[in-house]
Amino acid sequence: MAIKDQERAELHKSIWQIANQLRWSIDGWDFKQYVLGMLFYRFISENLTKYINDNEPESGFDYRELNDVEAEFGRADTVKEKWFYILPSELFVNVVKQAKNNPNLNETLSKVFKNIESSANGAESEDDIKGLFDDFNVNSNKLGGTVEQRNKKLTELLESIANLKLGNYADNTIDAFGDAYEYLMAMYASNAGKSGGEYYTPQEVSELLAEITTVWKTAVNKVYDPCCGSGSLLLKFAKVLWKENVRQWFYGQEINLTTYNLCRINMFLHDINYEKFDIAHWDTLMQPKHWDDEPFDAIVSNPPYSINWEGDANPLHINDPRFSPAGVLAPKSKADLAFTLHMLAWLSTTGTAAIVEFPWVLYRGWAEAKIRKYLIDNNYVDAVIQLPPDLFFGTTIATCIMVLKKSKSDNKTLFIDASAEFIRGSAKNTLSEANRKKILEVYIARKNSKYFATLVDNSTIAENDYNIAVSSYVEQEDTREVIDIKELNKKIEKIVARQSELRESIDEIVSEIEKSNP
């Protein structure tokens, strides 16, 4: 096993043990906020310490050992560079040392978190730091009924995170903090079912989406996810292209406040600082926050499935430049294609969008059929990829990927049936590296592949009432055993003849018995 894989395996094992030890009475999906919040606190403490130590010319200098009064002299300059500040006494490592003997640990942590957030007041990073620890309630009754009980749990949590073998984050061959975050999110989403899974897209799906939108590209200017959840889809661009090859920013919007905070934490844990991302909070369809930043070169998203929105209950929406070109609004009870039109509107002329869609939007009638007509007639649909069932947490339904482009070289749509491209994990199906590679290669080749992919003229789709379900165009292989009827009939004739012989023999035996016993 390579060093990278060994480090990751050891890290995952440690995280699993910690999660089991600290499960307490808190629901897993809620408890993750405590574990991830403490992981974030350790990360920014070590990140800041390394930055200050590396920039201090004095030999043997260690910021962790400096007193708070002396440390104040470097606050202003450090905030400009590192977007926040933590006094030495409030660093994770120093709080952990005193935790067991601190009867006011909950108050200490509450003060530390407030001080970290307020350190960015007036700075460019203020909005990106504000509220990051809001969901880390050190006085929650879930931690215990008394202050003593809560402090005991907080001490256990501090010490457990301190014991994680993350090493010096700059020296790891894996992105240890980011990897720990992703593993925790996957683990809690798996255990939480729909309540947690709706905010998490499996890593292998996220990677496939990023790969699709960056085909033939070594860099992009801006990437965007209008329903960014915990940020896993956006961060796959940092893996696929390397973060420096996203030349400008990572953009996203998330309606859920807790998940919005987790997304920003996730950015920091992957060492993407505030000047490289713009994550906004609120409803993308009703209050999109990035009008001044569109268009985007790469868009990836896993929007919520068939949720309610205002739709035609508000007649003003038909004048919204995102929706008006289609001439119709997505149904009030099914916002799926409203998100699709939003992403298409904000896609650059040379960009690509890869969107996870609920399968029903591919063939439902009425308004959704009219929207599909708009997409096909204007040649915006590049491909539709049928994914396997049971990939996502919270649902077993087989979802699809719709790929959109504004500049295509043909008037055709590629349909890929990847419903059998999976391996079975312990609880869910998953896309292996080989599965993803096969899908991507066929997508790039853009040619027919028997029983797997079909390139279809848009005129044919129009004749099929703009149904874009993959099963309508990709022939499925008949795996049933081929039977030779003539050979089968011969076998039946032999069986019938043998049956007659046996009956005659039995009759003879019975007759002999009757003669001998008159």
Contacts in CASP RR format, 6 or more apart in sequence:
PFRMAT RR
TARGET T0000
AUTHOR 0000-0000-0000
METHOD contacts of the structure
MODEL  1
MAIKDQERAELHKSIWQIANQLRWSIDGWDFKQYVLGMLFYRFISENLTK
YINDNEPESGFDYRELNDVEAEFGRADTVKEKWFYILPSELFVNVVKQAK
NNPNLNETLSKVFKNIESSANGAESEDDIKGLFDDFNVNSNKLGGTVEQR
NKKLTELLESIANLKLGNYADNTIDAFGDAYEYLMAMYASNAGKSGGEYY
TPQEVSELLAEITTVWKTAVNKVYDPCCGSGSLLLKFAKVLWKENVRQWF
YGQEINLTTYNLCRINMFLHDINYEKFDIAHWDTLMQPKHWDDEPFDAIV
SNPPYSINWEGDANPLHINDPRFSPAGVLAPKSKADLAFTLHMLAWLSTT
GTAAIVEFPWVLYRGWAEAKIRKYLIDNNYVDAVIQLPPDLFFGTTIATC
IMVLKKSKSDNKTLFIDASAEFIRGSAKNTLSEANRKKILEVYIARKNSK
YFATLVDNSTIAENDYNIAVSSYVEQEDTREVIDIKELNKKIEKIVARQS
ELRESIDEIVSEIEKSNP
1 9 0 8 1.000
3 173 0 8 1.000
4 173 0 8 1.000
4 174 0 8 1.000
7 172 0 8 1.000
7 173 0 8 1.000
7 174 0 8 1.000
7 176 0 8 1.000
8 174 0 8 1.000
8 179 0 8 1.000
10 165 0 8 1.000
11 164 0 8 1.000
11 165 0 8 1.000
11 166 0 8 1.000
11 174 0 8 1.000
11 176 0 8 1.000
11 179 0 8 1.000
11 180 0 8 1.000
11 183 0 8 1.000
12 183 0 8 1.000
14 163 0 8 1.000
14 164 0 8 1.000
14 165 0 8 1.000
15 164 0 8 1.000
15 180 0 8 1.000
15 183 0 8 1.000
15 184 0 8 1.000
15 187 0 8 1.000
16 187 0 8 1.000
18 35 0 8 1.000
18 160 0 8 1.000
18 161 0 8 1.000
18 163 0 8 1.000
18 164 0 8 1.000
19 35 0 8 1.000
19 184 0 8 1.000
19 187 0 8 1.000
21 156 0 8 1.000
21 160 0 8 1.000
22 31 0 8 1.000
22 35 0 8 1.000
22 153 0 8 1.000
22 156 0 8 1.000
22 157 0 8 1.000
22 160 0 8 1.000
23 31 0 8 1.000
24 31 0 8 1.000
24 142 0 8 1.000
24 143 0 8 1.000
24 153 0 8 1.000
25 142 0 8 1.000
26 34 0 8 1.000
26 142 0 8 1.000
26 143 0 8 1.000
27 192 0 8 1.000
28 188 0 8 1.000
28 191 0 8 1.000
28 192 0 8 1.000
29 188 0 8 1.000
29 189 0 8 1.000
29 191 0 8 1.000
29 192 0 8 1.000
29 195 0 8 1.000
29 196 0 8 1.000
30 142 0 8 1.000
31 188 0 8 1.000
32 184 0 8 1.000
32 185 0 8 1.000
32 188 0 8 1.000
33 135 0 8 1.000
33 136 0 8 1.000
33 258 0 8 1.000
33 262 0 8 1.000
34 136 0 8 1.000
34 157 0 8 1.000
35 157 0 8 1.000
35 161 0 8 1.000
35 184 0 8 1.000
36 181 0 8 1.000
36 184 0 8 1.000
36 185 0 8 1.000
36 262 0 8 1.000
36 265 0 8 1.000
37 133 0 8 1.000
37 135 0 8 1.000
37 136 0 8 1.000
37 265 0 8 1.000
38 136 0 8 1.000
38 157 0 8 1.000
38 158 0 8 1.000
38 161 0 8 1.000
39 161 0 8 1.000
39 164 0 8 1.000
39 177 0 8 1.000
39 180 0 8 1.000
39 181 0 8 1.000
39 184 0 8 1.000
39 269 0 8 1.000
40 132 0 8 1.000
40 265 0 8 1.000
40 268 0 8 1.000
40 269 0 8 1.000
41 92 0 8 1.000
41 112 0 8 1.000
41 113 0 8 1.000
41 116 0 8 1.000
41 133 0 8 1.000
41 161 0 8 1.000
42 92 0 8 1.000
42 161 0 8 1.000
42 162 0 8 1.000
42 164 0 8 1.000
42 166 0 8 1.000
43 169 0 8 1.000
43 177 0 8 1.000
43 268 0 8 1.000
43 269 0 8 1.000
44 84 0 8 1.000
44 86 0 8 1.000
44 116 0 8 1.000
44 268 0 8 1.000
45 86 0 8 1.000
45 91 0 8 1.000
45 92 0 8 1.000
45 93 0 8 1.000
46 92 0 8 1.000
46 93 0 8 1.000
46 168 0 8 1.000
46 169 0 8 1.000
47 82 0 8 1.000
47 169 0 8 1.000
47 271 0 8 1.000
48 63 0 8 1.000
48 78 0 8 1.000
48 82 0 8 1.000
48 84 0 8 1.000
48 85 0 8 1.000
48 86 0 8 1.000
48 91 0 8 1.000
49 63 0 8 1.000
49 64 0 8 1.000
49 91 0 8 1.000
49 93 0 8 1.000
50 168 0 8 1.000
50 169 0 8 1.000
50 170 0 8 1.000
51 78 0 8 1.000
51 81 0 8 1.000
51 82 0 8 1.000
52 63 0 8 1.000
52 78 0 8 1.000
53 61 0 8 1.000
53 62 0 8 1.000
53 63 0 8 1.000
56 63 0 8 1.000
63 71 0 8 1.000
63 88 0 8 1.000
63 91 0 8 1.000
64 88 0 8 1.000
64 91 0 8 1.000
64 93 0 8 1.000
64 94 0 8 1.000
65 88 0 8 1.000
66 88 0 8 1.000
67 88 0 8 1.000
67 89 0 8 1.000
68 87 0 8 1.000
68 88 0 8 1.000
68 89 0 8 1.000
71 87 0 8 1.000
71 88 0 8 1.000
72 87 0 8 1.000
75 85 0 8 1.000
75 119 0 8 1.000
78 85 0 8 1.000
79 85 0 8 1.000
79 119 0 8 1.000
79 120 0 8 1.000
79 123 0 8 1.000
79 125 0 8 1.000
80 123 0 8 1.000
82 273 0 8 1.000
83 120 0 8 1.000
83 123 0 8 1.000
83 124 0 8 1.000
83 125 0 8 1.000
83 128 0 8 1.000
83 129 0 8 1.000
83 273 0 8 1.000
83 274 0 8 1.000
83 275 0 8 1.000
84 116 0 8 1.000
84 119 0 8 1.000
84 120 0 8 1.000
84 125 0 8 1.000
84 129 0 8 1.000
85 116 0 8 1.000
85 119 0 8 1.000
86 112 0 8 1.000
86 115 0 8 1.000
86 116 0 8 1.000
86 119 0 8 1.000
87 115 0 8 1.000
88 94 0 8 1.000
90 111 0 8 1.000
90 112 0 8 1.000
90 115 0 8 1.000
90 116 0 8 1.000
92 158 0 8 1.000
92 161 0 8 1.000
92 162 0 8 1.000
93 162 0 8 1.000
95 108 0 8 1.000
95 109 0 8 1.000
95 112 0 8 1.000
95 158 0 8 1.000
96 158 0 8 1.000
96 159 0 8 1.000
96 162 0 8 1.000
98 108 0 8 1.000
99 105 0 8 1.000
99 154 0 8 1.000
99 155 0 8 1.000
99 158 0 8 1.000
99 159 0 8 1.000
100 155 0 8 1.000
102 108 0 8 1.000
102 151 0 8 1.000
103 147 0 8 1.000
103 148 0 8 1.000
103 151 0 8 1.000
104 151 0 8 1.000
105 151 0 8 1.000
105 154 0 8 1.000
105 155 0 8 1.000
106 138 0 8 1.000
106 139 0 8 1.000
106 147 0 8 1.000
106 150 0 8 1.000
106 151 0 8 1.000
106 154 0 8 1.000
107 138 0 8 1.000
109 136 0 8 1.000
109 138 0 8 1.000
109 154 0 8 1.000
110 138 0 8 1.000
110 139 0 8 1.000
113 133 0 8 1.000
113 136 0 8 1.000
114 133 0 8 1.000
116 129 0 8 1.000
116 132 0 8 1.000
116 133 0 8 1.000
117 129 0 8 1.000
117 130 0 8 1.000
117 131 0 8 1.000
117 132 0 8 1.000
117 133 0 8 1.000
119 129 0 8 1.000
120 126 0 8 1.000
120 128 0 8 1.000
120 129 0 8 1.000
120 130 0 8 1.000
124 274 0 8 1.000
124 275 0 8 1.000
125 274 0 8 1.000
125 275 0 8 1.000
128 264 0 8 1.000
128 274 0 8 1.000
128 277 0 8 1.000
128 279 0 8 1.000
129 274 0 8 1.000
131 261 0 8 1.000
132 261 0 8 1.000
132 264 0 8 1.000
132 265 0 8 1.000
134 257 0 8 1.000
134 261 0 8 1.000
135 258 0 8 1.000
135 261 0 8 1.000
138 150 0 8 1.000
138 154 0 8 1.000
139 150 0 8 1.000
140 150 0 8 1.000
143 149 0 8 1.000
143 150 0 8 1.000
143 153 0 8 1.000
143 154 0 8 1.000
144 150 0 8 1.000
144 153 0 8 1.000
164 180 0 8 1.000
166 172 0 8 1.000
166 176 0 8 1.000
166 177 0 8 1.000
166 180 0 8 1.000
167 176 0 8 1.000
169 176 0 8 1.000
169 177 0 8 1.000
169 271 0 8 1.000
175 270 0 8 1.000
175 271 0 8 1.000
177 269 0 8 1.000
177 270 0 8 1.000
177 271 0 8 1.000
178 266 0 8 1.000
178 269 0 8 1.000
178 270 0 8 1.000
180 269 0 8 1.000
181 265 0 8 1.000
181 266 0 8 1.000
181 269 0 8 1.000
181 270 0 8 1.000
182 203 0 8 1.000
182 232 0 8 1.000
185 200 0 8 1.000
185 230 0 8 1.000
185 232 0 8 1.000
185 262 0 8 1.000
186 200 0 8 1.000
186 202 0 8 1.000
186 203 0 8 1.000
188 196 0 8 1.000
189 196 0 8 1.000
189 197 0 8 1.000
189 199 0 8 1.000
189 200 0 8 1.000
189 393 0 8 1.000
190 393 0 8 1.000
190 427 0 8 1.000
190 428 0 8 1.000
192 393 0 8 1.000
193 393 0 8 1.000
193 394 0 8 1.000
194 393 0 8 1.000
194 394 0 8 1.000
194 395 0 8 1.000
196 393 0 8 1.000
196 394 0 8 1.000
197 392 0 8 1.000
197 393 0 8 1.000
197 394 0 8 1.000
198 304 0 8 1.000
198 393 0 8 1.000
198 394 0 8 1.000
199 229 0 8 1.000
199 230 0 8 1.000
199 256 0 8 1.000
199 259 0 8 1.000
199 262 0 8 1.000
200 229 0 8 1.000
200 230 0 8 1.000
200 232 0 8 1.000
200 393 0 8 1.000
201 232 0 8 1.000
201 233 0 8 1.000
201 302 0 8 1.000
201 356 0 8 1.000
201 392 0 8 1.000
202 391 0 8 1.000
202 392 0 8 1.000
202 393 0 8 1.000
202 428 0 8 1.000
202 430 0 8 1.000
202 431 0 8 1.000
203 232 0 8 1.000
203 236 0 8 1.000
204 430 0 8 1.000
204 431 0 8 1.000
204 432 0 8 1.000
204 435 0 8 1.000
204 436 0 8 1.000
205 302 0 8 1.000
205 356 0 8 1.000
205 387 0 8 1.000
205 391 0 8 1.000
205 392 0 8 1.000
205 431 0 8 1.000
206 232 0 8 1.000
206 233 0 8 1.000
206 235 0 8 1.000
206 236 0 8 1.000
206 300 0 8 1.000
207 236 0 8 1.000
207 239 0 8 1.000
207 240 0 8 1.000
207 436 0 8 1.000
208 354 0 8 1.000
208 401 0 8 1.000
208 431 0 8 1.000
208 436 0 8 1.000
208 439 0 8 1.000
208 440 0 8 1.000
209 233 0 8 1.000
209 236 0 8 1.000
209 300 0 8 1.000
209 354 0 8 1.000
209 356 0 8 1.000
209 401 0 8 1.000
210 233 0 8 1.000
210 236 0 8 1.000
210 237 0 8 1.000
210 239 0 8 1.000
210 240 0 8 1.000
210 241 0 8 1.000
210 298 0 8 1.000
210 300 0 8 1.000
210 354 0 8 1.000
211 240 0 8 1.000
211 436 0 8 1.000
211 440 0 8 1.000
212 352 0 8 1.000
212 354 0 8 1.000
212 401 0 8 1.000
212 403 0 8 1.000
212 440 0 8 1.000
212 443 0 8 1.000
213 223 0 8 1.000
213 298 0 8 1.000
213 299 0 8 1.000
213 300 0 8 1.000
213 351 0 8 1.000
213 352 0 8 1.000
213 353 0 8 1.000
213 354 0 8 1.000
214 220 0 8 1.000
214 237 0 8 1.000
214 240 0 8 1.000
214 241 0 8 1.000
214 298 0 8 1.000
214 352 0 8 1.000
215 352 0 8 1.000
215 440 0 8 1.000
215 443 0 8 1.000
215 444 0 8 1.000
217 241 0 8 1.000
218 241 0 8 1.000
218 245 0 8 1.000
219 241 0 8 1.000
219 245 0 8 1.000
219 246 0 8 1.000
219 247 0 8 1.000
220 237 0 8 1.000
220 241 0 8 1.000
220 245 0 8 1.000
220 246 0 8 1.000
220 247 0 8 1.000
220 297 0 8 1.000
220 298 0 8 1.000
221 246 0 8 1.000
221 247 0 8 1.000
221 248 0 8 1.000
221 297 0 8 1.000
222 246 0 8 1.000
222 247 0 8 1.000
222 248 0 8 1.000
222 249 0 8 1.000
222 251 0 8 1.000
222 293 0 8 1.000
222 296 0 8 1.000
222 297 0 8 1.000
222 298 0 8 1.000
223 234 0 8 1.000
223 237 0 8 1.000
223 246 0 8 1.000
223 250 0 8 1.000
223 251 0 8 1.000
223 296 0 8 1.000
223 297 0 8 1.000
223 298 0 8 1.000
223 299 0 8 1.000
223 300 0 8 1.000
224 234 0 8 1.000
224 251 0 8 1.000
224 252 0 8 1.000
224 290 0 8 1.000
224 293 0 8 1.000
224 294 0 8 1.000
224 296 0 8 1.000
224 298 0 8 1.000
224 299 0 8 1.000
224 300 0 8 1.000
224 343 0 8 1.000
224 346 0 8 1.000
225 231 0 8 1.000
225 233 0 8 1.000
225 234 0 8 1.000
225 251 0 8 1.000
225 252 0 8 1.000
225 253 0 8 1.000
225 299 0 8 1.000
225 300 0 8 1.000
225 301 0 8 1.000
226 252 0 8 1.000
226 253 0 8 1.000
226 284 0 8 1.000
226 288 0 8 1.000
226 299 0 8 1.000
226 301 0 8 1.000
226 303 0 8 1.000
226 339 0 8 1.000
226 342 0 8 1.000
226 343 0 8 1.000
226 346 0 8 1.000
227 253 0 8 1.000
227 254 0 8 1.000
227 255 0 8 1.000
227 284 0 8 1.000
227 301 0 8 1.000
227 302 0 8 1.000
227 303 0 8 1.000
227 304 0 8 1.000
227 339 0 8 1.000
228 234 0 8 1.000
228 252 0 8 1.000
228 253 0 8 1.000
228 254 0 8 1.000
228 263 0 8 1.000
228 279 0 8 1.000
228 301 0 8 1.000
229 254 0 8 1.000
229 256 0 8 1.000
229 259 0 8 1.000
229 260 0 8 1.000
229 262 0 8 1.000
229 263 0 8 1.000
230 259 0 8 1.000
230 262 0 8 1.000
230 263 0 8 1.000
230 266 0 8 1.000
231 252 0 8 1.000
231 263 0 8 1.000
231 266 0 8 1.000
231 267 0 8 1.000
231 279 0 8 1.000
232 266 0 8 1.000
233 300 0 8 1.000
233 301 0 8 1.000
233 302 0 8 1.000
234 250 0 8 1.000
234 251 0 8 1.000
234 252 0 8 1.000
234 277 0 8 1.000
234 300 0 8 1.000
235 250 0 8 1.000
235 266 0 8 1.000
235 267 0 8 1.000
235 270 0 8 1.000
235 272 0 8 1.000
236 300 0 8 1.000
237 243 0 8 1.000
237 246 0 8 1.000
237 250 0 8 1.000
237 298 0 8 1.000
237 300 0 8 1.000
238 246 0 8 1.000
238 270 0 8 1.000
238 272 0 8 1.000
243 270 0 8 1.000
243 271 0 8 1.000
243 272 0 8 1.000
243 276 0 8 1.000
246 276 0 8 1.000
249 276 0 8 1.000
249 277 0 8 1.000
249 278 0 8 1.000
249 293 0 8 1.000
250 267 0 8 1.000
250 272 0 8 1.000
250 276 0 8 1.000
250 277 0 8 1.000
250 278 0 8 1.000
250 279 0 8 1.000
251 277 0 8 1.000
251 278 0 8 1.000
251 279 0 8 1.000
251 290 0 8 1.000
251 293 0 8 1.000
251 296 0 8 1.000
252 263 0 8 1.000
252 277 0 8 1.000
252 278 0 8 1.000
252 279 0 8 1.000
252 280 0 8 1.000
252 290 0 8 1.000
253 279 0 8 1.000
253 280 0 8 1.000
253 281 0 8 1.000
253 282 0 8 1.000
253 284 0 8 1.000
253 288 0 8 1.000
253 289 0 8 1.000
253 290 0 8 1.000
254 260 0 8 1.000
254 263 0 8 1.000
254 279 0 8 1.000
254 280 0 8 1.000
254 281 0 8 1.000
255 281 0 8 1.000
255 282 0 8 1.000
255 283 0 8 1.000
255 284 0 8 1.000
257 281 0 8 1.000
260 279 0 8 1.000
260 281 0 8 1.000
263 279 0 8 1.000
264 277 0 8 1.000
264 279 0 8 1.000
267 276 0 8 1.000
267 277 0 8 1.000
267 279 0 8 1.000
278 290 0 8 1.000
278 293 0 8 1.000
280 289 0 8 1.000
280 290 0 8 1.000
281 289 0 8 1.000
282 289 0 8 1.000
284 339 0 8 1.000
284 342 0 8 1.000
285 309 0 8 1.000
285 310 0 8 1.000
285 335 0 8 1.000
285 338 0 8 1.000
285 339 0 8 1.000
285 342 0 8 1.000
286 309 0 8 1.000
286 310 0 8 1.000
288 322 0 8 1.000
288 342 0 8 1.000
290 346 0 8 1.000
294 345 0 8 1.000
294 346 0 8 1.000
295 346 0 8 1.000
295 347 0 8 1.000
295 348 0 8 1.000
295 349 0 8 1.000
295 351 0 8 1.000
296 346 0 8 1.000
296 347 0 8 1.000
296 348 0 8 1.000
296 351 0 8 1.000
297 348 0 8 1.000
297 350 0 8 1.000
297 351 0 8 1.000
298 351 0 8 1.000
298 352 0 8 1.000
298 353 0 8 1.000
299 343 0 8 1.000
299 346 0 8 1.000
299 347 0 8 1.000
299 351 0 8 1.000
299 352 0 8 1.000
299 353 0 8 1.000
299 354 0 8 1.000
299 355 0 8 1.000
300 353 0 8 1.000
300 354 0 8 1.000
300 355 0 8 1.000
301 339 0 8 1.000
301 343 0 8 1.000
301 353 0 8 1.000
301 355 0 8 1.000
301 356 0 8 1.000
302 355 0 8 1.000
302 356 0 8 1.000
302 392 0 8 1.000
303 335 0 8 1.000
303 336 0 8 1.000
303 339 0 8 1.000
303 355 0 8 1.000
303 356 0 8 1.000
304 335 0 8 1.000
305 336 0 8 1.000
305 358 0 8 1.000
305 395 0 8 1.000
306 333 0 8 1.000
306 334 0 8 1.000
306 335 0 8 1.000
306 336 0 8 1.000
306 358 0 8 1.000
306 360 0 8 1.000
307 335 0 8 1.000
308 332 0 8 1.000
308 333 0 8 1.000
308 335 0 8 1.000
309 330 0 8 1.000
309 332 0 8 1.000
309 335 0 8 1.000
309 338 0 8 1.000
310 317 0 8 1.000
310 332 0 8 1.000
311 317 0 8 1.000
311 329 0 8 1.000
311 330 0 8 1.000
311 331 0 8 1.000
311 332 0 8 1.000
311 335 0 8 1.000
311 338 0 8 1.000
312 318 0 8 1.000
312 329 0 8 1.000
312 332 0 8 1.000
313 332 0 8 1.000
317 323 0 8 1.000
317 329 0 8 1.000
318 324 0 8 1.000
318 327 0 8 1.000
318 328 0 8 1.000
318 329 0 8 1.000
321 345 0 8 1.000
322 341 0 8 1.000
322 342 0 8 1.000
322 345 0 8 1.000
322 346 0 8 1.000
323 329 0 8 1.000
323 330 0 8 1.000
323 338 0 8 1.000
323 341 0 8 1.000
323 342 0 8 1.000
323 345 0 8 1.000
325 341 0 8 1.000
325 345 0 8 1.000
325 374 0 8 1.000
326 341 0 8 1.000
326 370 0 8 1.000
326 371 0 8 1.000
326 374 0 8 1.000
326 375 0 8 1.000
327 370 0 8 1.000
327 374 0 8 1.000
328 367 0 8 1.000
328 370 0 8 1.000
328 371 0 8 1.000
329 338 0 8 1.000
329 367 0 8 1.000
330 336 0 8 1.000
330 337 0 8 1.000
330 338 0 8 1.000
330 341 0 8 1.000
330 367 0 8 1.000
330 368 0 8 1.000
330 371 0 8 1.000
331 366 0 8 1.000
331 367 0 8 1.000
331 368 0 8 1.000
334 361 0 8 1.000
334 364 0 8 1.000
334 368 0 8 1.000
336 357 0 8 1.000
336 358 0 8 1.000
336 361 0 8 1.000
336 368 0 8 1.000
337 361 0 8 1.000
337 368 0 8 1.000
337 371 0 8 1.000
337 372 0 8 1.000
339 355 0 8 1.000
340 355 0 8 1.000
340 357 0 8 1.000
340 361 0 8 1.000
340 371 0 8 1.000
340 375 0 8 1.000
340 402 0 8 1.000
340 404 0 8 1.000
341 371 0 8 1.000
343 353 0 8 1.000
343 355 0 8 1.000
343 404 0 8 1.000
344 353 0 8 1.000
344 375 0 8 1.000
344 380 0 8 1.000
344 404 0 8 1.000
344 406 0 8 1.000
347 353 0 8 1.000
347 404 0 8 1.000
347 405 0 8 1.000
347 406 0 8 1.000
348 406 0 8 1.000
349 406 0 8 1.000
349 407 0 8 1.000
350 406 0 8 1.000
350 407 0 8 1.000
351 405 0 8 1.000
351 406 0 8 1.000
351 407 0 8 1.000
352 382 0 8 1.000
352 403 0 8 1.000
352 404 0 8 1.000
352 405 0 8 1.000
353 403 0 8 1.000
353 404 0 8 1.000
353 405 0 8 1.000
354 401 0 8 1.000
354 402 0 8 1.000
354 403 0 8 1.000
354 404 0 8 1.000
355 401 0 8 1.000
355 402 0 8 1.000
355 403 0 8 1.000
355 404 0 8 1.000
356 387 0 8 1.000
356 399 0 8 1.000
356 400 0 8 1.000
356 401 0 8 1.000
357 399 0 8 1.000
357 400 0 8 1.000
357 401 0 8 1.000
357 402 0 8 1.000
358 397 0 8 1.000
358 399 0 8 1.000
358 400 0 8 1.000
359 386 0 8 1.000
359 397 0 8 1.000
359 398 0 8 1.000
359 399 0 8 1.000
359 400 0 8 1.000
359 469 0 8 1.000
361 368 0 8 1.000
362 372 0 8 1.000
362 384 0 8 1.000
362 400 0 8 1.000
362 467 0 8 1.000
362 468 0 8 1.000
362 469 0 8 1.000
362 470 0 8 1.000
363 467 0 8 1.000
363 468 0 8 1.000
363 469 0 8 1.000
363 472 0 8 1.000
369 465 0 8 1.000
369 466 0 8 1.000
372 466 0 8 1.000
372 467 0 8 1.000
372 468 0 8 1.000
373 462 0 8 1.000
373 466 0 8 1.000
375 381 0 8 1.000
375 404 0 8 1.000
376 413 0 8 1.000
376 458 0 8 1.000
376 461 0 8 1.000
376 462 0 8 1.000
376 466 0 8 1.000
376 468 0 8 1.000
377 458 0 8 1.000
377 462 0 8 1.000
379 408 0 8 1.000
379 411 0 8 1.000
379 458 0 8 1.000
380 404 0 8 1.000
380 405 0 8 1.000
380 406 0 8 1.000
381 402 0 8 1.000
381 403 0 8 1.000
381 404 0 8 1.000
381 413 0 8 1.000
381 468 0 8 1.000
382 403 0 8 1.000
382 404 0 8 1.000
382 405 0 8 1.000
382 408 0 8 1.000
382 413 0 8 1.000
382 414 0 8 1.000
383 401 0 8 1.000
383 402 0 8 1.000
383 403 0 8 1.000
383 413 0 8 1.000
383 414 0 8 1.000
383 415 0 8 1.000
383 416 0 8 1.000
383 443 0 8 1.000
384 400 0 8 1.000
384 401 0 8 1.000
384 402 0 8 1.000
384 403 0 8 1.000
384 413 0 8 1.000
384 414 0 8 1.000
384 415 0 8 1.000
384 416 0 8 1.000
384 468 0 8 1.000
384 469 0 8 1.000
384 470 0 8 1.000
385 400 0 8 1.000
385 401 0 8 1.000
385 403 0 8 1.000
385 416 0 8 1.000
385 418 0 8 1.000
385 439 0 8 1.000
385 443 0 8 1.000
385 470 0 8 1.000
386 398 0 8 1.000
386 400 0 8 1.000
386 415 0 8 1.000
386 416 0 8 1.000
386 417 0 8 1.000
386 418 0 8 1.000
386 419 0 8 1.000
386 470 0 8 1.000
386 471 0 8 1.000
386 474 0 8 1.000
387 398 0 8 1.000
387 399 0 8 1.000
387 400 0 8 1.000
387 401 0 8 1.000
387 418 0 8 1.000
387 419 0 8 1.000
387 431 0 8 1.000
388 398 0 8 1.000
388 418 0 8 1.000
388 419 0 8 1.000
388 420 0 8 1.000
388 421 0 8 1.000
388 422 0 8 1.000
388 429 0 8 1.000
388 431 0 8 1.000
389 396 0 8 1.000
389 397 0 8 1.000
389 398 0 8 1.000
389 419 0 8 1.000
389 429 0 8 1.000
390 396 0 8 1.000
390 398 0 8 1.000
390 428 0 8 1.000
390 429 0 8 1.000
391 398 0 8 1.000
391 399 0 8 1.000
391 422 0 8 1.000
391 428 0 8 1.000
391 429 0 8 1.000
391 430 0 8 1.000
391 431 0 8 1.000
392 399 0 8 1.000
392 428 0 8 1.000
393 428 0 8 1.000
398 419 0 8 1.000
400 470 0 8 1.000
403 443 0 8 1.000
411 457 0 8 1.000
411 458 0 8 1.000
411 459 0 8 1.000
412 455 0 8 1.000
412 456 0 8 1.000
412 457 0 8 1.000
412 458 0 8 1.000
413 455 0 8 1.000
413 456 0 8 1.000
413 458 0 8 1.000
413 461 0 8 1.000
413 468 0 8 1.000
414 443 0 8 1.000
414 446 0 8 1.000
414 453 0 8 1.000
414 454 0 8 1.000
414 455 0 8 1.000
414 456 0 8 1.000
415 453 0 8 1.000
415 454 0 8 1.000
415 455 0 8 1.000
415 456 0 8 1.000
415 468 0 8 1.000
415 470 0 8 1.000
415 472 0 8 1.000
415 473 0 8 1.000
415 474 0 8 1.000
416 439 0 8 1.000
416 442 0 8 1.000
416 443 0 8 1.000
416 452 0 8 1.000
416 453 0 8 1.000
416 470 0 8 1.000
416 474 0 8 1.000
417 451 0 8 1.000
417 452 0 8 1.000
417 453 0 8 1.000
417 470 0 8 1.000
417 471 0 8 1.000
417 474 0 8 1.000
417 476 0 8 1.000
418 435 0 8 1.000
418 438 0 8 1.000
418 439 0 8 1.000
418 452 0 8 1.000
419 470 0 8 1.000
421 431 0 8 1.000
421 435 0 8 1.000
421 438 0 8 1.000
421 439 0 8 1.000
422 429 0 8 1.000
422 430 0 8 1.000
422 431 0 8 1.000
422 432 0 8 1.000
422 435 0 8 1.000
423 429 0 8 1.000
423 430 0 8 1.000
423 431 0 8 1.000
423 432 0 8 1.000
423 435 0 8 1.000
424 430 0 8 1.000
431 439 0 8 1.000
442 449 0 8 1.000
442 452 0 8 1.000
442 453 0 8 1.000
446 455 0 8 1.000
447 453 0 8 1.000
447 455 0 8 1.000
448 454 0 8 1.000
448 455 0 8 1.000
450 475 0 8 1.000
450 477 0 8 1.000
451 474 0 8 1.000
451 475 0 8 1.000
451 476 0 8 1.000
451 477 0 8 1.000
452 474 0 8 1.000
453 474 0 8 1.000
454 473 0 8 1.000
454 474 0 8 1.000
454 475 0 8 1.000
456 473 0 8 1.000
461 467 0 8 1.000
461 468 0 8 1.000
464 472 0 8 1.000
END
